[in-house]
Amino acid sequence: MLKKFFSSSITHKMSRRWITVIILLTVLITLSCSLTGSPDTGLQQTKIALEVQMTSLAQQSGQGSQMTAAAEQANQIAQDAQATLMAQQATQLAEQATQLAQGQSQTLSTEAPPIVTEQPPAANENLVNNAELEARIKGAKILLFEDLAGQKAMGIYPIRYVKEALDMGGYSYKDDGSAQGWFKDDLLASTKWDLIIVSSEARTRIQGEYFQYLQEQINRGAAVILEMWYLDDVVNGKIAPLISKCGVDLYADWATPDSLALWPLIPDHPLFNYPNSGVSLRKTAPFWDYEHGDLLKLTGSGDATLLLGTIATNKSDHGTLVSCYNGRVLIQTFCTHDYDRGNIEALWENYVYYVLKNKFTSEP
């Protein structure tokens, strides 16, 4: 009996020790699997083997029901421990995600936007286009007829104000002077002129067929500046189609006015401000002692705009300078040499730039 008692006691003690060891090992294995996130196959097999061993020991000691309950208790402890660990890990991950989001938000709110060091393509293209336009203006093919060249007027040989303006602007041009034959040949030649200037200020007059040639050149895309003080004498002649399409007609003869002062009807117009500004035709220097010019009126056709006139507030008649044909044509009906040289030369330089710019910007 005593031997059987001691044997049973030892077996019971060993069983309790084994139960404790197995429970601890089960918990550790379960925790290990949870921490790694993907349980190892070997560890899972070890866990199964331990559970089998526990069941075997329980059967050997005659305490199967107690051992089974202990095993279930071990499993429950392991599951509870695993759930607790997973909850802690989830909480930690949530905290880390919140901290990361806050850090990114602070970074976004405190970081300065990137500095753009290059000009937008559109701005670069505009710069290129402007440079090309300026080059085309300065390289334009210009034909000049100025009938005061070599002509004695009012007892002297007048300075050629139009030629001076072209030189001041740095333009190249073919100068036909007062030679009407040369001028006719150039108008009829195959040369594609960008600008044709007719300053018919002397009393020789450009008229008749020349207006037809000018109209043809305008139709081909050329810019034209026409100075003539005698429109009243030729208005019903071959110039009629040209001025009709422009949108102006004769308003009155301006032969012997009390004052030669002229006023800009649109002071901020580009023609009065580039490349020269502050131009004034109120400072006069009468050169001719008769027939100073004519006055124009709008007809409502064409695209004519009166730019200079004898009445500052009247923009429909009493005009002496008109722009038409999309700004490619200027018609001046007063005498250039009746005005201060510095101002009139500056104005002529503006004329040239204005019509050439309109010509080249309107071309496809």
C-alpha positions as a LaTeX table, in Angstrom:
\begin{tabular}{lrrr}
\hline
Residue & $x$ (\AA) & $y$ (\AA) & $z$ (\AA) \\
\hline
Met1 & 0.00 & 0.00 & 0.00 \\
Leu2 & 2.75 & 2.40 & 0.99 \\
Lys3 & 4.61 & 1.74 & $-2.23$ \\
Lys4 & 1.45 & 2.31 & $-4.24$ \\
Phe5 & 0.79 & 5.56 & $-2.34$ \\
Phe6 & 4.27 & 6.92 & $-3.00$ \\
Ser7 & 4.08 & 5.88 & $-6.64$ \\
Ser8 & 0.72 & 7.64 & $-7.06$ \\
Ser9 & 1.97 & 10.76 & $-5.27$ \\
Ile10 & 5.06 & 10.99 & $-7.45$ \\
Thr11 & 3.02 & 10.51 & $-10.58$ \\
His12 & 0.57 & 13.18 & $-9.44$ \\
Lys13 & 3.38 & 15.69 & $-8.77$ \\
Met14 & 5.08 & 14.96 & $-12.05$ \\
Ser15 & 1.79 & 15.40 & $-13.85$ \\
Arg16 & 1.24 & 18.80 & $-12.24$ \\
Arg17 & 4.74 & 19.86 & $-13.26$ \\
Trp18 & 4.23 & 18.69 & $-16.79$ \\
Ile19 & 0.88 & 20.48 & $-16.93$ \\
Thr20 & 2.54 & 23.74 & $-15.84$ \\
Val21 & 5.37 & 23.35 & $-18.34$ \\
Ile22 & 2.99 & 22.52 & $-21.16$ \\
Ile23 & 0.73 & 25.51 & $-20.35$ \\
Leu24 & 3.73 & 27.87 & $-20.36$ \\
Leu25 & 5.07 & 26.43 & $-23.59$ \\
Thr26 & 1.66 & 26.71 & $-25.24$ \\
Val27 & 1.35 & 30.37 & $-24.22$ \\
Leu28 & 4.87 & 31.16 & $-25.45$ \\
Ile29 & 4.31 & 29.40 & $-28.76$ \\
Thr30 & 1.00 & 31.21 & $-29.29$ \\
Leu31 & 2.55 & 34.59 & $-28.44$ \\
Ser32 & 5.46 & 33.89 & $-30.77$ \\
Cys33 & 3.09 & 33.16 & $-33.62$ \\
Ser34 & 1.12 & 36.34 & $-32.92$ \\
Leu35 & 4.21 & 38.55 & $-32.83$ \\
Thr36 & 5.54 & 37.32 & $-36.11$ \\
Gly37 & 2.15 & 37.76 & $-37.77$ \\
Ser38 & 2.53 & 34.50 & $-39.72$ \\
Pro39 & 2.78 & 31.36 & $-37.47$ \\
Asp40 & 5.69 & 29.04 & $-38.26$ \\
Thr41 & 4.70 & 25.49 & $-39.30$ \\
Gly42 & 7.27 & 23.89 & $-36.97$ \\
Leu43 & 6.00 & 25.81 & $-33.97$ \\
Gln44 & 2.42 & 24.81 & $-34.79$ \\
Gln45 & 3.47 & 21.17 & $-34.96$ \\
Thr46 & 5.29 & 21.45 & $-31.61$ \\
Lys47 & 2.13 & 22.90 & $-30.05$ \\
Ile48 & 0.08 & 19.96 & $-31.33$ \\
Ala49 & 2.66 & 17.49 & $-30.03$ \\
Leu50 & 2.55 & 19.07 & $-26.56$ \\
Glu51 & $-1.22$ & 18.88 & $-26.48$ \\
Val52 & $-1.03$ & 15.18 & $-27.43$ \\
Gln53 & 1.56 & 14.60 & $-24.71$ \\
Met54 & $-0.69$ & 16.26 & $-22.15$ \\
Thr55 & $-3.57$ & 14.03 & $-23.09$ \\
Ser56 & $-1.36$ & 10.94 & $-22.86$ \\
Leu57 & $-0.10$ & 11.90 & $-19.41$ \\
Ala58 & $-3.64$ & 12.46 & $-18.23$ \\
Gln59 & $-4.64$ & 9.04 & $-19.44$ \\
Gln60 & $-1.61$ & 7.39 & $-17.77$ \\
Ser61 & $-2.28$ & 9.04 & $-14.41$ \\
Gly62 & $-5.97$ & 8.17 & $-14.48$ \\
Gln63 & $-6.87$ & 11.81 & $-14.39$ \\
Gly64 & $-7.94$ & 12.26 & $-17.99$ \\
Ser65 & $-10.81$ & 14.55 & $-17.18$ \\
Gln66 & $-8.64$ & 16.85 & $-15.06$ \\
Met67 & $-5.88$ & 16.95 & $-17.65$ \\
Thr68 & $-8.35$ & 17.65 & $-20.46$ \\
Ala69 & $-9.80$ & 20.53 & $-18.46$ \\
Ala70 & $-6.28$ & 21.79 & $-17.82$ \\
Ala71 & $-5.49$ & 21.61 & $-21.51$ \\
Glu72 & $-8.65$ & 23.54 & $-22.36$ \\
Gln73 & $-7.71$ & 26.07 & $-19.71$ \\
Ala74 & $-4.25$ & 26.40 & $-21.27$ \\
Asn75 & $-5.76$ & 26.96 & $-24.69$ \\
Gln76 & $-8.15$ & 29.57 & $-23.30$ \\
Ile77 & $-5.26$ & 31.38 & $-21.56$ \\
Ala78 & $-3.26$ & 31.35 & $-24.79$ \\
Gln79 & $-6.22$ & 32.70 & $-26.81$ \\
Asp80 & $-6.84$ & 35.44 & $-24.24$ \\
Ala81 & $-3.16$ & 36.37 & $-24.27$ \\
Gln82 & $-3.16$ & 36.41 & $-28.09$ \\
Ala83 & $-6.29$ & 38.61 & $-28.18$ \\
Thr84 & $-4.78$ & 41.00 & $-25.65$ \\
Leu85 & $-1.53$ & 41.25 & $-27.63$ \\
Met86 & $-3.39$ & 41.82 & $-30.90$ \\
Ala87 & $-5.45$ & 44.59 & $-29.28$ \\
Gln88 & $-2.26$ & 46.24 & $-28.02$ \\
Gln89 & $-0.67$ & 45.97 & $-31.45$ \\
Ala90 & $-3.77$ & 47.46 & $-33.09$ \\
Thr91 & $-3.71$ & 50.37 & $-30.64$ \\
Gln92 & $-0.01$ & 50.97 & $-31.34$ \\
Leu93 & $-0.60$ & 50.88 & $-35.10$ \\
Ala94 & $-3.48$ & 53.36 & $-34.77$ \\
Glu95 & $-1.29$ & 55.70 & $-32.72$ \\
Gln96 & 1.54 & 55.45 & $-35.27$ \\
Ala97 & $-0.86$ & 56.14 & $-38.15$ \\
Thr98 & $-2.23$ & 59.22 & $-36.35$ \\
Gln99 & 1.29 & 60.51 & $-35.67$ \\
Leu100 & 2.29 & 59.90 & $-39.30$ \\
Ala101 & $-0.80$ & 61.73 & $-40.61$ \\
Gln102 & $-0.12$ & 64.68 & $-38.30$ \\
Gly103 & 3.51 & 64.78 & $-39.39$ \\
Gln104 & 2.55 & 64.80 & $-43.07$ \\
Ser105 & $-0.07$ & 67.51 & $-42.48$ \\
Gln106 & 2.53 & 69.70 & $-40.75$ \\
Thr107 & 4.98 & 69.07 & $-43.56$ \\
Leu108 & 2.43 & 70.05 & $-46.18$ \\
Ser109 & 1.42 & 73.20 & $-44.31$ \\
Thr110 & 4.95 & 74.38 & $-43.53$ \\
Glu111 & 6.75 & 73.55 & $-46.75$ \\
Ala112 & 7.03 & 76.47 & $-49.18$ \\
Pro113 & 5.78 & 75.93 & $-52.72$ \\
Pro114 & 8.50 & 75.24 & $-55.28$ \\
Ile115 & 10.06 & 78.33 & $-56.83$ \\
Val116 & 9.52 & 78.59 & $-60.56$ \\
Thr117 & 12.75 & 79.77 & $-62.13$ \\
Glu118 & 11.78 & 79.40 & $-65.78$ \\
Gln119 & 9.36 & 81.59 & $-67.68$ \\
Pro120 & 6.16 & 79.93 & $-68.87$ \\
Pro121 & 6.37 & 78.76 & $-72.49$ \\
Ala122 & 3.77 & 81.30 & $-73.56$ \\
Ala123 & 5.89 & 84.16 & $-72.19$ \\
Asn124 & 8.97 & 82.84 & $-73.99$ \\
Glu125 & 6.99 & 82.53 & $-77.20$ \\
Asn126 & 5.78 & 86.11 & $-76.86$ \\
Leu127 & 9.35 & 87.31 & $-76.42$ \\
Val128 & 10.40 & 85.44 & $-79.53$ \\
Asn129 & 7.44 & 86.75 & $-81.49$ \\
Asn130 & 8.15 & 90.33 & $-80.42$ \\
Ala131 & 11.79 & 90.01 & $-81.40$ \\
Glu132 & 10.81 & 88.58 & $-84.78$ \\
Leu133 & 8.28 & 91.38 & $-85.31$ \\
Glu134 & 10.85 & 94.06 & $-84.52$ \\
Ala135 & 13.31 & 92.43 & $-86.89$ \\
Arg136 & 10.73 & 92.35 & $-89.69$ \\
Ile137 & 9.82 & 96.00 & $-89.12$ \\
Lys138 & 13.45 & 97.12 & $-89.25$ \\
Gly139 & 14.14 & 94.94 & $-92.27$ \\
Ala140 & 11.06 & 96.04 & $-94.24$ \\
Lys141 & 11.29 & 96.85 & $-97.95$ \\
Ile142 & 10.42 & 100.54 & $-98.14$ \\
Leu143 & 9.93 & 102.70 & $-101.23$ \\
Leu144 & 10.10 & 106.48 & $-100.76$ \\
Phe145 & 8.83 & 109.23 & $-103.03$ \\
Glu146 & 9.35 & 112.70 & $-101.54$ \\
Asp147 & 8.85 & 115.38 & $-104.15$ \\
Leu148 & 10.73 & 118.10 & $-102.26$ \\
Ala149 & 13.98 & 116.30 & $-103.09$ \\
Gly150 & 16.05 & 118.57 & $-105.30$ \\
Gln151 & 13.14 & 121.00 & $-105.54$ \\
Lys152 & 13.43 & 124.67 & $-104.71$ \\
Ala153 & 10.38 & 125.84 & $-102.76$ \\
Met154 & 9.68 & 129.27 & $-101.27$ \\
Gly155 & 13.14 & 130.33 & $-102.40$ \\
Ile156 & 15.10 & 127.51 & $-100.67$ \\
Tyr157 & 15.84 & 123.81 & $-100.88$ \\
Pro158 & 13.83 & 122.45 & $-97.97$ \\
Ile159 & 15.14 & 119.75 & $-95.66$ \\
Arg160 & 13.53 & 116.41 & $-96.40$ \\
Tyr161 & 11.67 & 115.71 & $-93.17$ \\
Val162 & 10.37 & 112.29 & $-94.26$ \\
Lys163 & 13.83 & 111.06 & $-95.24$ \\
Glu164 & 15.15 & 112.40 & $-91.93$ \\
Ala165 & 12.50 & 110.42 & $-90.05$ \\
Leu166 & 13.43 & 107.19 & $-91.85$ \\
Asp167 & 17.10 & 107.74 & $-91.08$ \\
Met168 & 16.28 & 108.53 & $-87.47$ \\
Gly169 & 14.41 & 105.22 & $-87.18$ \\
Gly170 & 17.30 & 103.25 & $-88.70$ \\
Tyr171 & 15.35 & 102.02 & $-91.73$ \\
Ser172 & 16.72 & 101.00 & $-95.12$ \\
Tyr173 & 14.76 & 102.21 & $-98.15$ \\
Lys174 & 14.86 & 102.87 & $-101.87$ \\
Asp175 & 14.78 & 106.61 & $-102.39$ \\
Asp176 & 13.19 & 107.73 & $-105.64$ \\
Gly177 & 13.34 & 111.36 & $-104.53$ \\
Ser178 & 11.08 & 113.47 & $-106.75$ \\
Ala179 & 11.54 & 111.33 & $-109.87$ \\
Gln180 & 8.02 & 110.30 & $-110.84$ \\
Gly181 & 9.30 & 108.04 & $-113.63$ \\
Trp182 & 11.43 & 105.99 & $-111.25$ \\
Phe183 & 8.58 & 105.88 & $-108.80$ \\
Lys184 & 6.17 & 104.54 & $-111.44$ \\
Asp185 & 8.65 & 101.88 & $-112.50$ \\
Asp186 & 9.06 & 100.70 & $-108.90$ \\
Leu187 & 5.32 & 100.58 & $-108.34$ \\
Leu188 & 4.88 & 98.40 & $-111.42$ \\
Ala189 & 7.89 & 96.18 & $-110.77$ \\
Ser190 & 7.63 & 92.67 & $-109.32$ \\
Thr191 & 9.20 & 93.80 & $-106.03$ \\
Lys192 & 6.96 & 93.06 & $-103.07$ \\
Trp193 & 7.10 & 96.31 & $-101.11$ \\
Asp194 & 6.24 & 96.30 & $-97.43$ \\
Leu195 & 5.74 & 100.07 & $-97.25$ \\
Ile196 & 5.29 & 102.78 & $-99.89$ \\
Ile197 & 5.58 & 106.40 & $-98.80$ \\
Val198 & 4.25 & 109.25 & $-100.95$ \\
Ser199 & 5.04 & 112.73 & $-99.67$ \\
Ser200 & 3.53 & 114.94 & $-102.35$ \\
Glu201 & 4.08 & 118.30 & $-100.72$ \\
Ala202 & 5.60 & 120.25 & $-103.59$ \\
Arg203 & 3.30 & 121.69 & $-106.19$ \\
Thr204 & 4.16 & 119.05 & $-108.81$ \\
Arg205 & 1.51 & 116.66 & $-107.39$ \\
Ile206 & 1.09 & 112.90 & $-107.60$ \\
Gln207 & $-2.28$ & 112.14 & $-109.19$ \\
Gly208 & $-4.21$ & 110.11 & $-111.77$ \\
Glu209 & $-2.85$ & 106.64 & $-112.46$ \\
Tyr210 & $-0.58$ & 106.70 & $-109.42$ \\
Phe211 & $-3.57$ & 106.26 & $-107.15$ \\
Gln212 & $-4.50$ & 103.15 & $-109.09$ \\
Tyr213 & $-0.99$ & 101.78 & $-108.60$ \\
Leu214 & $-1.20$ & 102.51 & $-104.89$ \\
Gln215 & $-4.55$ & 100.74 & $-104.64$ \\
Glu216 & $-3.07$ & 97.68 & $-106.32$ \\
Gln217 & $-0.16$ & 97.69 & $-103.88$ \\
Ile218 & $-2.57$ & 97.95 & $-100.93$ \\
Asn219 & $-4.54$ & 95.02 & $-102.31$ \\
Arg220 & $-1.30$ & 93.00 & $-102.42$ \\
Gly221 & $-0.71$ & 93.68 & $-98.72$ \\
Ala222 & 1.58 & 96.72 & $-98.77$ \\
Ala223 & 1.32 & 99.50 & $-96.21$ \\
Val224 & 0.97 & 103.04 & $-97.59$ \\
Ile225 & 1.50 & 106.53 & $-96.17$ \\
Leu226 & 0.07 & 109.21 & $-98.44$ \\
Glu227 & 0.63 & 112.94 & $-97.86$ \\
Met228 & $-1.35$ & 115.29 & $-100.11$ \\
Trp229 & $-2.70$ & 118.80 & $-99.52$ \\
Tyr230 & $-4.84$ & 118.97 & $-102.71$ \\
Leu231 & $-7.54$ & 116.32 & $-102.18$ \\
Asp232 & $-10.23$ & 118.84 & $-103.10$ \\
Asp233 & $-8.79$ & 119.03 & $-106.63$ \\
Val234 & $-8.75$ & 115.26 & $-107.30$ \\
Val235 & $-11.42$ & 113.82 & $-105.00$ \\
Asn236 & $-13.67$ & 112.77 & $-107.89$ \\
Gly237 & $-10.82$ & 111.27 & $-109.89$ \\
Lys238 & $-8.91$ & 107.99 & $-109.67$ \\
Ile239 & $-8.34$ & 108.37 & $-105.95$ \\
Ala240 & $-12.08$ & 107.96 & $-105.30$ \\
Pro241 & $-12.06$ & 104.12 & $-104.93$ \\
Leu242 & $-9.12$ & 104.29 & $-102.53$ \\
Ile243 & $-10.68$ & 106.81 & $-100.12$ \\
Ser244 & $-14.13$ & 105.26 & $-100.46$ \\
Lys245 & $-12.86$ & 101.87 & $-99.34$ \\
Cys246 & $-10.96$ & 103.64 & $-96.57$ \\
Gly247 & $-14.18$ & 105.23 & $-95.32$ \\
Val248 & $-13.54$ & 108.98 & $-95.69$ \\
Asp249 & $-14.44$ & 111.81 & $-98.01$ \\
Leu250 & $-13.64$ & 115.48 & $-98.44$ \\
Tyr251 & $-15.26$ & 117.68 & $-95.79$ \\
Ala252 & $-13.86$ & 121.11 & $-96.69$ \\
Asp253 & $-10.93$ & 122.96 & $-98.17$ \\
Trp254 & $-8.45$ & 124.16 & $-95.55$ \\
Ala255 & $-6.64$ & 126.67 & $-97.75$ \\
Thr256 & $-6.00$ & 129.69 & $-95.50$ \\
Pro257 & $-6.90$ & 128.84 & $-91.89$ \\
Asp258 & $-6.52$ & 131.31 & $-89.04$ \\
Ser259 & $-4.55$ & 128.69 & $-87.11$ \\
Leu260 & $-2.61$ & 125.64 & $-88.24$ \\
Ala261 & $-2.76$ & 123.96 & $-84.82$ \\
Leu262 & $-3.87$ & 120.34 & $-84.91$ \\
Trp263 & $-5.14$ & 118.20 & $-82.04$ \\
Pro264 & $-4.86$ & 114.45 & $-81.39$ \\
Leu265 & $-8.41$ & 113.09 & $-81.42$ \\
Ile266 & $-7.33$ & 109.91 & $-79.58$ \\
Pro267 & $-4.39$ & 111.06 & $-77.38$ \\
Asp268 & $-3.55$ & 107.56 & $-76.09$ \\
His269 & $-3.50$ & 106.04 & $-79.59$ \\
Pro270 & $-0.28$ & 104.07 & $-80.32$ \\
Leu271 & 0.53 & 106.32 & $-83.27$ \\
Phe272 & 1.13 & 109.27 & $-80.90$ \\
Asn273 & 3.11 & 107.28 & $-78.34$ \\
Tyr274 & 5.57 & 104.89 & $-80.00$ \\
Pro275 & 8.43 & 105.02 & $-80.59$ \\
Asn276 & 8.09 & 108.74 & $-79.77$ \\
Ser277 & 5.71 & 110.26 & $-77.23$ \\
Gly278 & 4.77 & 113.81 & $-76.35$ \\
Val279 & 4.42 & 114.81 & $-80.01$ \\
Ser280 & 2.55 & 118.12 & $-80.47$ \\
Leu281 & 1.36 & 119.78 & $-83.66$ \\
Arg282 & 0.18 & 122.91 & $-81.89$ \\
Lys283 & 3.62 & 124.39 & $-82.37$ \\
Thr284 & 3.56 & 125.53 & $-85.98$ \\
Ala285 & 6.20 & 126.94 & $-88.33$ \\
Pro286 & 4.24 & 128.04 & $-91.42$ \\
Phe287 & 6.25 & 127.32 & $-94.55$ \\
Trp288 & 3.72 & 127.58 & $-97.33$ \\
Asp289 & 1.93 & 130.89 & $-97.88$ \\
Tyr290 & $-1.16$ & 129.31 & $-99.45$ \\
Glu291 & $-3.06$ & 126.03 & $-99.71$ \\
His292 & $-2.21$ & 124.38 & $-96.40$ \\
Gly293 & $-4.48$ & 121.35 & $-96.89$ \\
Asp294 & $-7.98$ & 119.85 & $-96.68$ \\
Leu295 & $-10.35$ & 118.49 & $-94.04$ \\
Leu296 & $-11.78$ & 114.94 & $-93.99$ \\
Lys297 & $-15.03$ & 113.42 & $-92.75$ \\
Leu298 & $-16.07$ & 109.85 & $-92.01$ \\
Thr299 & $-18.55$ & 108.22 & $-94.38$ \\
Gly300 & $-19.53$ & 105.23 & $-92.25$ \\
Ser301 & $-18.00$ & 102.71 & $-94.63$ \\
Gly302 & $-14.57$ & 101.10 & $-94.29$ \\
Asp303 & $-12.71$ & 101.14 & $-90.98$ \\
Ala304 & $-11.50$ & 104.74 & $-91.01$ \\
Thr305 & $-10.47$ & 106.43 & $-87.76$ \\
Leu306 & $-9.68$ & 110.15 & $-87.68$ \\
Leu307 & $-6.55$ & 110.72 & $-85.58$ \\
Leu308 & $-5.78$ & 114.44 & $-86.05$ \\
Gly309 & $-8.14$ & 117.35 & $-86.56$ \\
Thr310 & $-8.72$ & 121.05 & $-86.06$ \\
Ile311 & $-11.33$ & 120.51 & $-83.30$ \\
Ala312 & $-10.18$ & 118.33 & $-80.41$ \\
Thr313 & $-13.65$ & 117.05 & $-79.54$ \\
Asn314 & $-14.83$ & 116.34 & $-83.09$ \\
Lys315 & $-13.98$ & 112.80 & $-84.21$ \\
Ser316 & $-16.20$ & 112.57 & $-87.29$ \\
Asp317 & $-15.12$ & 115.54 & $-89.43$ \\
His318 & $-12.57$ & 118.38 & $-89.55$ \\
Gly319 & $-9.95$ & 115.62 & $-89.75$ \\
Thr320 & $-6.47$ & 115.92 & $-91.25$ \\
Leu321 & $-5.09$ & 112.40 & $-90.62$ \\
Val322 & $-6.92$ & 109.11 & $-91.05$ \\
Ser323 & $-5.98$ & 105.47 & $-90.40$ \\
Cys324 & $-7.72$ & 102.71 & $-92.38$ \\
Tyr325 & $-7.24$ & 99.34 & $-94.12$ \\
Asn326 & $-6.63$ & 97.71 & $-90.72$ \\
Gly327 & $-4.07$ & 100.35 & $-89.82$ \\
Arg328 & $-1.91$ & 99.69 & $-92.90$ \\
Val329 & $-2.80$ & 103.01 & $-94.58$ \\
Leu330 & $-2.41$ & 106.59 & $-93.37$ \\
Ile331 & $-3.68$ & 109.57 & $-95.36$ \\
Gln332 & $-2.40$ & 113.01 & $-94.29$ \\
Thr333 & $-4.06$ & 116.11 & $-95.77$ \\
Phe334 & $-1.84$ & 118.85 & $-94.31$ \\
Cys335 & 1.64 & 120.05 & $-95.28$ \\
Thr336 & 4.49 & 118.54 & $-93.29$ \\
His337 & 6.71 & 121.62 & $-93.47$ \\
Asp338 & 4.13 & 123.83 & $-91.72$ \\
Tyr339 & 5.09 & 122.30 & $-88.35$ \\
Asp340 & 7.99 & 122.29 & $-85.94$ \\
Arg341 & 10.72 & 120.05 & $-87.34$ \\
Gly342 & 11.41 & 118.02 & $-84.19$ \\
Asn343 & 7.74 & 117.20 & $-83.63$ \\
Ile344 & 6.86 & 116.43 & $-87.23$ \\
Glu345 & 9.89 & 114.20 & $-87.78$ \\
Ala346 & 9.06 & 112.31 & $-84.59$ \\
Leu347 & 5.48 & 111.91 & $-85.81$ \\
Trp348 & 6.63 & 110.57 & $-89.20$ \\
Glu349 & 8.84 & 108.03 & $-87.48$ \\
Asn350 & 5.75 & 106.93 & $-85.54$ \\
Tyr351 & 3.82 & 106.72 & $-88.83$ \\
Val352 & 6.33 & 104.28 & $-90.29$ \\
Tyr353 & 6.45 & 102.02 & $-87.23$ \\
Tyr354 & 2.66 & 102.05 & $-86.84$ \\
Val355 & 1.75 & 100.95 & $-90.38$ \\
Leu356 & 4.54 & 98.35 & $-90.57$ \\
Lys357 & 3.54 & 96.80 & $-87.27$ \\
Asn358 & $-0.07$ & 96.57 & $-88.40$ \\
Lys359 & 1.00 & 95.07 & $-91.72$ \\
Phe360 & 3.15 & 92.33 & $-90.21$ \\
Thr361 & 0.79 & 91.46 & $-87.36$ \\
Ser362 & $-2.17$ & 91.14 & $-89.74$ \\
Glu363 & $-0.35$ & 88.76 & $-92.09$ \\
Pro364 & $-1.02$ & 85.01 & $-91.69$ \\
\hline
\end{tabular}
